[in-house]
Amino acid sequence: MGSIGTLDRRVQFTRATLADDGYSMAETWASLGSPVWAGRSDVSDGEKNRTGAVEASAMSRFIVRSSAFTRGITPKDRMTCDGFDWNITGIKQIGRKDRLEISATARADQ
């Protein structure tokens, strides 16, 4: 997945906001920016076992182009891709700082 040409799916980032539901302030997730192209590589079961993951979850790495928008994404944000809500667990620059690798987990039983 190292080639930037493998960006074959869309991801939508979301950010938590507080909204008044009439009774209290509740956390809701709102779309952040427009969807971006990404490549996805699933983490092997061996890698998941080494991290101690025992629940029914999917672990993947996503590659996105580095931009002012994507560099503003943090692990507090989430993303939606392939019908799953993904919790971001890590973000790092790769290549010549033209791409970002986003590690994320999603519940497999959603």
Secondary structure, 3 states (H helix, E strand, C coil): CCCHHHCCEEEEEEEEEEEECCCCEEEEEEEEEEEEEEEEEECCHHHHHHHCCCCCEEEEEEEEECCHHHHCCCCCCEEEECCEEEEEEEEEEECCCCEEEEEEEEECCC
